[in-house]
């Protein structure tokens, strides 16, 4: 599994994250929050989202690699086709 495939599978989740970030920034700017504070909040959101997706990808990749390793060592591989 490649990271690009993982991101493709989570396209709707990523679009939701981006939409919420844009909505939040518009709301904050509309209420008079300073530009610097809005940028800090968006940067924090970005770091947390990237970290979340990367860790979830690694967990899923580890699971599929382990599953692939188990499948490689089976005696009767034809039973799982």
N, C-alpha and C positions, 0 to 999 in steps of 0.2 A: 504494500500500500504506500502510495506517495502522498506527500502533504497536499499537493494540488488536488488529488482525488478526494482527500478528506474535506478540503474546503469546498469542493464542488458538491459534496453530499450535504454540507451545512450552509448552502447558499441562502436559504430562507432565514436561518438564524442570524447570519451575518447581515443580511438586509434589514432585519428587525433591529439589530444593534446599531447600525448606521442611522436608521430612521429615528430611533430613540435619542441618539446623540445629537442629531440635528434639531429635533424638537426641543430637547433640553436647552441647547445653546440659544435657540430662538426665544424660549421662555425666559431664560436668565437675562439675555440682552434686553428683552422687552420690559423686564422689571427693574432695569437700571443697574444690573450687576456690572462691575468693571470688566473690561475686555481681558485683562490679564488673569483675573480669577476664572473666567469662563474657559480660557485656554488651558489653565492648570487643571480644571475639572475634566475637560475633554482629553488632555494628555494622560491623566490618571485612568480614565475610562479605557483609553486605548491600550495602555500597558496591562491593565487587568484583563481585558478581553483577549489580547494576544497571548498572555501567559495562560489563561484558561484554555484557549483552543490548542495551544502547543502541548500542554500537559494532557489534555483529553486525547489528542492525537497519539502521543507517546504511549498512553495506556492502551488504546485500541490497537496500535501497531504491535505492542508487546503481546497482546492477547492473540492476534492473528498469526504472529510469528510462532508462538507456542503451539497453536493449533496446527499450523503447517508442519512443524517439527514432529508432532504426534502422528499426523497423517503419513509422514515419510517413513516412520518406523513401524507401521502396521504390517502384519503378515498378510492379511487378506484385504488388500487395498480395493479390490474390485467390489467389495460389499458397500462402499460409500460413494459409488459413482452415480 
